[in-house]
Amino acid sequence: MKDILKNLGLLLIVIGVVILSISVFRENQSNAKLAVSLILIVVGLFGHILLNKFLD
């Protein structure tokens, strides 16, 4: 369970990048998709830093 929590931030970053790349390659960019991917990437970055700091 601890390993899943340690990788949760990276998983959110990867999901955000996948959403962003799909919207770019399909040329169907909407502000909602771009905002969701930005939020996932930023939350994943801070989550990865904080979770690894407190779970060690």
PDB file of N, CA, C and O in Angstrom, chain B, residues numbered from 101:
ATOM      1  N   MET B 101       0.821  -1.196   0.000  1.00  0.00           N
ATOM      2  CA  MET B 101       0.000   0.000   0.000  1.00  0.00           C
ATOM      3  C   MET B 101       0.860   1.253   0.000  1.00  0.00           C
ATOM      4  O   MET B 101       0.521   2.251  -0.635  1.00  0.00           O
ATOM      5  N   LYS B 102       1.962   1.194   0.709  1.00  0.00           N
ATOM      6  CA  LYS B 102       2.861   2.346   0.778  1.00  0.00           C
ATOM      7  C   LYS B 102       3.499   2.610  -0.588  1.00  0.00           C
ATOM      8  O   LYS B 102       3.743   3.763  -0.946  1.00  0.00           O
ATOM      9  N   ASP B 103       3.767   1.558  -1.341  1.00  0.00           N
ATOM     10  CA  ASP B 103       4.355   1.725  -2.678  1.00  0.00           C
ATOM     11  C   ASP B 103       3.375   2.397  -3.638  1.00  0.00           C
ATOM     12  O   ASP B 103       3.777   3.192  -4.487  1.00  0.00           O
ATOM     13  N   ILE B 104       2.101   2.077  -3.501  1.00  0.00           N
ATOM     14  CA  ILE B 104       1.094   2.699  -4.363  1.00  0.00           C
ATOM     15  C   ILE B 104       0.997   4.188  -4.063  1.00  0.00           C
ATOM     16  O   ILE B 104       0.899   5.003  -4.981  1.00  0.00           O
ATOM     17  N   LEU B 105       1.023   4.544  -2.785  1.00  0.00           N
ATOM     18  CA  LEU B 105       0.960   5.959  -2.415  1.00  0.00           C
ATOM     19  C   LEU B 105       2.193   6.723  -2.877  1.00  0.00           C
ATOM     20  O   LEU B 105       2.097   7.888  -3.263  1.00  0.00           O
ATOM     21  N   LYS B 106       3.350   6.072  -2.840  1.00  0.00           N
ATOM     22  CA  LYS B 106       4.571   6.753  -3.278  1.00  0.00           C
ATOM     23  C   LYS B 106       4.550   7.044  -4.774  1.00  0.00           C
ATOM     24  O   LYS B 106       5.173   8.004  -5.228  1.00  0.00           O
ATOM     25  N   ASN B 107       3.841   6.228  -5.538  1.00  0.00           N
ATOM     26  CA  ASN B 107       3.788   6.409  -6.985  1.00  0.00           C
ATOM     27  C   ASN B 107       2.523   7.121  -7.454  1.00  0.00           C
ATOM     28  O   ASN B 107       2.314   7.264  -8.658  1.00  0.00           O
ATOM     29  N   LEU B 108       1.684   7.564  -6.538  1.00  0.00           N
ATOM     30  CA  LEU B 108       0.439   8.220  -6.908  1.00  0.00           C
ATOM     31  C   LEU B 108       0.690   9.532  -7.647  1.00  0.00           C
ATOM     32  O   LEU B 108      -0.018   9.844  -8.603  1.00  0.00           O
ATOM     33  N   GLY B 109       1.676  10.292  -7.221  1.00  0.00           N
ATOM     34  CA  GLY B 109       1.990  11.555  -7.898  1.00  0.00           C
ATOM     35  C   GLY B 109       2.450  11.330  -9.324  1.00  0.00           C
ATOM     36  O   GLY B 109       2.034  12.046 -10.235  1.00  0.00           O
ATOM     37  N   LEU B 110       3.299  10.350  -9.520  1.00  0.00           N
ATOM     38  CA  LEU B 110       3.770  10.046 -10.871  1.00  0.00           C
ATOM     39  C   LEU B 110       2.630   9.560 -11.761  1.00  0.00           C
ATOM     40  O   LEU B 110       2.586   9.869 -12.952  1.00  0.00           O
ATOM     41  N   LEU B 111       1.717   8.806 -11.181  1.00  0.00           N
ATOM     42  CA  LEU B 111       0.568   8.325 -11.946  1.00  0.00           C
ATOM     43  C   LEU B 111      -0.307   9.494 -12.399  1.00  0.00           C
ATOM     44  O   LEU B 111      -0.787   9.505 -13.533  1.00  0.00           O
ATOM     45  N   LEU B 112      -0.516  10.477 -11.523  1.00  0.00           N
ATOM     46  CA  LEU B 112      -1.303  11.647 -11.903  1.00  0.00           C
ATOM     47  C   LEU B 112      -0.609  12.450 -12.995  1.00  0.00           C
ATOM     48  O   LEU B 112      -1.268  12.967 -13.897  1.00  0.00           O
ATOM     49  N   ILE B 113       0.711  12.561 -12.922  1.00  0.00           N
ATOM     50  CA  ILE B 113       1.466  13.279 -13.960  1.00  0.00           C
ATOM     51  C   ILE B 113       1.324  12.575 -15.297  1.00  0.00           C
ATOM     52  O   ILE B 113       1.113  13.226 -16.320  1.00  0.00           O
ATOM     53  N   VAL B 114       1.435  11.260 -15.303  1.00  0.00           N
ATOM     54  CA  VAL B 114       1.326  10.495 -16.549  1.00  0.00           C
ATOM     55  C   VAL B 114      -0.075  10.619 -17.144  1.00  0.00           C
ATOM     56  O   VAL B 114      -0.222  10.757 -18.358  1.00  0.00           O
ATOM     57  N   ILE B 115      -1.101  10.569 -16.299  1.00  0.00           N
ATOM     58  CA  ILE B 115      -2.468  10.724 -16.798  1.00  0.00           C
ATOM     59  C   ILE B 115      -2.661  12.110 -17.396  1.00  0.00           C
ATOM     60  O   ILE B 115      -3.298  12.249 -18.440  1.00  0.00           O
ATOM     61  N   GLY B 116      -2.122  13.135 -16.750  1.00  0.00           N
ATOM     62  CA  GLY B 116      -2.220  14.491 -17.287  1.00  0.00           C
ATOM     63  C   GLY B 116      -1.515  14.647 -18.617  1.00  0.00           C
ATOM     64  O   GLY B 116      -2.024  15.317 -19.516  1.00  0.00           O
ATOM     65  N   VAL B 117      -0.351  14.036 -18.755  1.00  0.00           N
ATOM     66  CA  VAL B 117       0.395  14.109 -20.013  1.00  0.00           C
ATOM     67  C   VAL B 117      -0.337  13.355 -21.119  1.00  0.00           C
ATOM     68  O   VAL B 117      -0.344  13.802 -22.266  1.00  0.00           O
ATOM     69  N   VAL B 118      -0.946  12.232 -20.796  1.00  0.00           N
ATOM     70  CA  VAL B 118      -1.694  11.472 -21.795  1.00  0.00           C
ATOM     71  C   VAL B 118      -2.898  12.271 -22.287  1.00  0.00           C
ATOM     72  O   VAL B 118      -3.162  12.314 -23.489  1.00  0.00           O
ATOM     73  N   ILE B 119      -3.623  12.896 -21.379  1.00  0.00           N
ATOM     74  CA  ILE B 119      -4.766  13.727 -21.787  1.00  0.00           C
ATOM     75  C   ILE B 119      -4.296  14.876 -22.661  1.00  0.00           C
ATOM     76  O   ILE B 119      -4.921  15.185 -23.675  1.00  0.00           O
ATOM     77  N   LEU B 120      -3.197  15.509 -22.273  1.00  0.00           N
ATOM     78  CA  LEU B 120      -2.657  16.625 -23.049  1.00  0.00           C
ATOM     79  C   LEU B 120      -2.207  16.179 -24.428  1.00  0.00           C
ATOM     80  O   LEU B 120      -2.481  16.866 -25.412  1.00  0.00           O
ATOM     81  N   SER B 121      -1.526  15.050 -24.525  1.00  0.00           N
ATOM     82  CA  SER B 121      -1.038  14.594 -25.823  1.00  0.00           C
ATOM     83  C   SER B 121      -2.184  14.141 -26.733  1.00  0.00           C
ATOM     84  O   SER B 121      -2.133  14.355 -27.944  1.00  0.00           O
ATOM     85  N   ILE B 122      -3.206  13.522 -26.161  1.00  0.00           N
ATOM     86  CA  ILE B 122      -4.356  13.116 -26.974  1.00  0.00           C
ATOM     87  C   ILE B 122      -5.058  14.336 -27.552  1.00  0.00           C
ATOM     88  O   ILE B 122      -5.441  14.340 -28.721  1.00  0.00           O
ATOM     89  N   SER B 123      -5.225  15.367 -26.737  1.00  0.00           N
ATOM     90  CA  SER B 123      -5.919  16.559 -27.235  1.00  0.00           C
ATOM     91  C   SER B 123      -5.089  17.298 -28.275  1.00  0.00           C
ATOM     92  O   SER B 123      -5.651  17.913 -29.181  1.00  0.00           O
ATOM     93  N   VAL B 124      -3.773  17.254 -28.166  1.00  0.00           N
ATOM     94  CA  VAL B 124      -2.921  17.924 -29.156  1.00  0.00           C
ATOM     95  C   VAL B 124      -2.896  17.148 -30.466  1.00  0.00           C
ATOM     96  O   VAL B 124      -3.012  17.743 -31.538  1.00  0.00           O
ATOM     97  N   PHE B 125      -2.745  15.827 -30.394  1.00  0.00           N
ATOM     98  CA  PHE B 125      -2.650  15.039 -31.616  1.00  0.00           C
ATOM     99  C   PHE B 125      -3.979  14.932 -32.358  1.00  0.00           C
ATOM    100  O   PHE B 125      -3.992  14.773 -33.579  1.00  0.00           O
ATOM    101  N   ARG B 126      -5.082  15.017 -31.644  1.00  0.00           N
ATOM    102  CA  ARG B 126      -6.387  14.998 -32.302  1.00  0.00           C
ATOM    103  C   ARG B 126      -6.781  16.372 -32.815  1.00  0.00           C
ATOM    104  O   ARG B 126      -7.782  16.513 -33.518  1.00  0.00           O
ATOM    105  N   GLU B 127      -6.009  17.373 -32.472  1.00  0.00           N
ATOM    106  CA  GLU B 127      -6.279  18.768 -32.826  1.00  0.00           C
ATOM    107  C   GLU B 127      -7.659  19.189 -32.353  1.00  0.00           C
ATOM    108  O   GLU B 127      -8.352  19.955 -33.022  1.00  0.00           O
ATOM    109  N   ASN B 128      -8.045  18.684 -31.205  1.00  0.00           N
ATOM    110  CA  ASN B 128      -9.328  19.005 -30.598  1.00  0.00           C
ATOM    111  C   ASN B 128      -9.058  19.614 -29.226  1.00  0.00           C
ATOM    112  O   ASN B 128      -9.459  19.064 -28.200  1.00  0.00           O
ATOM    113  N   GLN B 129      -8.381  20.744 -29.222  1.00  0.00           N
ATOM    114  CA  GLN B 129      -7.988  21.364 -27.971  1.00  0.00           C
ATOM    115  C   GLN B 129      -9.110  22.243 -27.448  1.00  0.00           C
ATOM    116  O   GLN B 129      -9.550  23.177 -28.117  1.00  0.00           O
ATOM    117  N   SER B 130      -9.555  21.937 -26.265  1.00  0.00           N
ATOM    118  CA  SER B 130     -10.523  22.792 -25.595  1.00  0.00           C
ATOM    119  C   SER B 130      -9.905  23.238 -24.275  1.00  0.00           C
ATOM    120  O   SER B 130      -9.000  22.593 -23.745  1.00  0.00           O
ATOM    121  N   ASN B 131     -10.404  24.333 -23.767  1.00  0.00           N
ATOM    122  CA  ASN B 131      -9.841  24.855 -22.529  1.00  0.00           C
ATOM    123  C   ASN B 131     -10.059  23.906 -21.364  1.00  0.00           C
ATOM    124  O   ASN B 131      -9.240  23.857 -20.446  1.00  0.00           O
ATOM    125  N   ALA B 132     -11.142  23.159 -21.384  1.00  0.00           N
ATOM    126  CA  ALA B 132     -11.427  22.229 -20.294  1.00  0.00           C
ATOM    127  C   ALA B 132     -10.397  21.098 -20.254  1.00  0.00           C
ATOM    128  O   ALA B 132      -9.903  20.747 -19.183  1.00  0.00           O
ATOM    129  N   LYS B 133     -10.078  20.536 -21.400  1.00  0.00           N
ATOM    130  CA  LYS B 133      -9.090  19.452 -21.448  1.00  0.00           C
ATOM    131  C   LYS B 133      -7.708  19.952 -21.044  1.00  0.00           C
ATOM    132  O   LYS B 133      -6.980  19.269 -20.323  1.00  0.00           O
ATOM    133  N   LEU B 134      -7.351  21.138 -21.510  1.00  0.00           N
ATOM    134  CA  LEU B 134      -6.054  21.692 -21.159  1.00  0.00           C
ATOM    135  C   LEU B 134      -5.973  22.032 -19.672  1.00  0.00           C
ATOM    136  O   LEU B 134      -4.930  21.844 -19.046  1.00  0.00           O
ATOM    137  N   ALA B 135      -7.060  22.525 -19.115  1.00  0.00           N
ATOM    138  CA  ALA B 135      -7.078  22.857 -17.692  1.00  0.00           C
ATOM    139  C   ALA B 135      -7.009  21.611 -16.822  1.00  0.00           C
ATOM    140  O   ALA B 135      -6.311  21.593 -15.808  1.00  0.00           O
ATOM    141  N   VAL B 136      -7.731  20.572 -17.217  1.00  0.00           N
ATOM    142  CA  VAL B 136      -7.702  19.320 -16.456  1.00  0.00           C
ATOM    143  C   VAL B 136      -6.313  18.709 -16.489  1.00  0.00           C
ATOM    144  O   VAL B 136      -5.823  18.237 -15.463  1.00  0.00           O
ATOM    145  N   SER B 137      -5.676  18.710 -17.636  1.00  0.00           N
ATOM    146  CA  SER B 137      -4.335  18.137 -17.722  1.00  0.00           C
ATOM    147  C   SER B 137      -3.335  18.972 -16.927  1.00  0.00           C
ATOM    148  O   SER B 137      -2.434  18.415 -16.299  1.00  0.00           O
ATOM    149  N   LEU B 138      -3.477  20.295 -16.942  1.00  0.00           N
ATOM    150  CA  LEU B 138      -2.588  21.147 -16.147  1.00  0.00           C
ATOM    151  C   LEU B 138      -2.773  20.890 -14.660  1.00  0.00           C
ATOM    152  O   LEU B 138      -1.795  20.778 -13.920  1.00  0.00           O
ATOM    153  N   ILE B 139      -4.014  20.796 -14.223  1.00  0.00           N
ATOM    154  CA  ILE B 139      -4.280  20.541 -12.805  1.00  0.00           C
ATOM    155  C   ILE B 139      -3.731  19.184 -12.377  1.00  0.00           C
ATOM    156  O   ILE B 139      -3.144  19.066 -11.302  1.00  0.00           O
ATOM    157  N   LEU B 140      -3.916  18.166 -13.205  1.00  0.00           N
ATOM    158  CA  LEU B 140      -3.386  16.840 -12.867  1.00  0.00           C
ATOM    159  C   LEU B 140      -1.872  16.840 -12.780  1.00  0.00           C
ATOM    160  O   LEU B 140      -1.305  16.208 -11.889  1.00  0.00           O
ATOM    161  N   ILE B 141      -1.208  17.538 -13.690  1.00  0.00           N
ATOM    162  CA  ILE B 141       0.254  17.571 -13.681  1.00  0.00           C
ATOM    163  C   ILE B 141       0.768  18.314 -12.455  1.00  0.00           C
ATOM    164  O   ILE B 141       1.709  17.856 -11.808  1.00  0.00           O
ATOM    165  N   VAL B 142       0.167  19.448 -12.127  1.00  0.00           N
ATOM    166  CA  VAL B 142       0.632  20.229 -10.978  1.00  0.00           C
ATOM    167  C   VAL B 142       0.345  19.498  -9.664  1.00  0.00           C
ATOM    168  O   VAL B 142       1.208  19.436  -8.789  1.00  0.00           O
ATOM    169  N   VAL B 143      -0.859  18.947  -9.522  1.00  0.00           N
ATOM    170  CA  VAL B 143      -1.192  18.200  -8.308  1.00  0.00           C
ATOM    171  C   VAL B 143      -0.310  16.956  -8.186  1.00  0.00           C
ATOM    172  O   VAL B 143       0.117  16.601  -7.087  1.00  0.00           O
ATOM    173  N   GLY B 144      -0.040  16.303  -9.299  1.00  0.00           N
ATOM    174  CA  GLY B 144       0.842  15.143  -9.272  1.00  0.00           C
ATOM    175  C   GLY B 144       2.260  15.496  -8.883  1.00  0.00           C
ATOM    176  O   GLY B 144       2.915  14.739  -8.166  1.00  0.00           O
ATOM    177  N   LEU B 145       2.740  16.634  -9.345  1.00  0.00           N
ATOM    178  CA  LEU B 145       4.097  17.070  -8.989  1.00  0.00           C
ATOM    179  C   LEU B 145       4.202  17.351  -7.501  1.00  0.00           C
ATOM    180  O   LEU B 145       5.105  16.849  -6.832  1.00  0.00           O
ATOM    181  N   PHE B 146       3.279  18.157  -6.981  1.00  0.00           N
ATOM    182  CA  PHE B 146       3.321  18.459  -5.548  1.00  0.00           C
ATOM    183  C   PHE B 146       3.007  17.226  -4.704  1.00  0.00           C
ATOM    184  O   PHE B 146       3.588  17.038  -3.635  1.00  0.00           O
ATOM    185  N   GLY B 147       2.101  16.398  -5.178  1.00  0.00           N
ATOM    186  CA  GLY B 147       1.790  15.167  -4.457  1.00  0.00           C
ATOM    187  C   GLY B 147       2.977  14.230  -4.384  1.00  0.00           C
ATOM    188  O   GLY B 147       3.225  13.614  -3.348  1.00  0.00           O
ATOM    189  N   HIS B 148       3.706  14.119  -5.470  1.00  0.00           N
ATOM    190  CA  HIS B 148       4.890  13.260  -5.481  1.00  0.00           C
ATOM    191  C   HIS B 148       5.934  13.763  -4.500  1.00  0.00           C
ATOM    192  O   HIS B 148       6.538  12.976  -3.770  1.00  0.00           O
ATOM    193  N   ILE B 149       6.144  15.052  -4.481  1.00  0.00           N
ATOM    194  CA  ILE B 149       7.140  15.623  -3.568  1.00  0.00           C
ATOM    195  C   ILE B 149       6.711  15.428  -2.118  1.00  0.00           C
ATOM    196  O   ILE B 149       7.502  14.966  -1.295  1.00  0.00           O
ATOM    197  N   LEU B 150       5.477  15.772  -1.801  1.00  0.00           N
ATOM    198  CA  LEU B 150       5.020  15.704  -0.417  1.00  0.00           C
ATOM    199  C   LEU B 150       4.874  14.271   0.073  1.00  0.00           C
ATOM    200  O   LEU B 150       5.249  13.967   1.206  1.00  0.00           O
ATOM    201  N   LEU B 151       4.336  13.384  -0.763  1.00  0.00           N
ATOM    202  CA  LEU B 151       4.172  12.002  -0.328  1.00  0.00           C
ATOM    203  C   LEU B 151       5.508  11.323  -0.087  1.00  0.00           C
ATOM    204  O   LEU B 151       5.648  10.561   0.870  1.00  0.00           O
ATOM    205  N   ASN B 152       6.479  11.581  -0.926  1.00  0.00           N
ATOM    206  CA  ASN B 152       7.781  10.956  -0.727  1.00  0.00           C
ATOM    207  C   ASN B 152       8.516  11.569   0.466  1.00  0.00           C
ATOM    208  O   ASN B 152       9.352  10.911   1.087  1.00  0.00           O
ATOM    209  N   LYS B 153       8.207  12.816   0.783  1.00  0.00           N
ATOM    210  CA  LYS B 153       8.845  13.440   1.931  1.00  0.00           C
ATOM    211  C   LYS B 153       8.286  12.872   3.234  1.00  0.00           C
ATOM    212  O   LYS B 153       9.040  12.628   4.176  1.00  0.00           O
ATOM    213  N   PHE B 154       6.971  12.661   3.294  1.00  0.00           N
ATOM    214  CA  PHE B 154       6.349  12.222   4.539  1.00  0.00           C
ATOM    215  C   PHE B 154       6.267  10.721   4.693  1.00  0.00           C
ATOM    216  O   PHE B 154       6.110  10.245   5.818  1.00  0.00           O
ATOM    217  N   LEU B 155       6.364   9.952   3.626  1.00  0.00           N
ATOM    218  CA  LEU B 155       6.250   8.495   3.744  1.00  0.00           C
ATOM    219  C   LEU B 155       7.587   7.796   3.959  1.00  0.00           C
ATOM    220  O   LEU B 155       7.616   6.590   4.204  1.00  0.00           O
ATOM    221  N   ASP B 156       8.668   8.512   3.875  1.00  0.00           N
ATOM    222  CA  ASP B 156       9.974   7.863   4.090  1.00  0.00           C
ATOM    223  C   ASP B 156      10.266   7.609   5.538  1.00  0.00           C
ATOM    224  O   ASP B 156      11.322   7.072   5.870  1.00  0.00           O
TER     225      ASP B 156
END
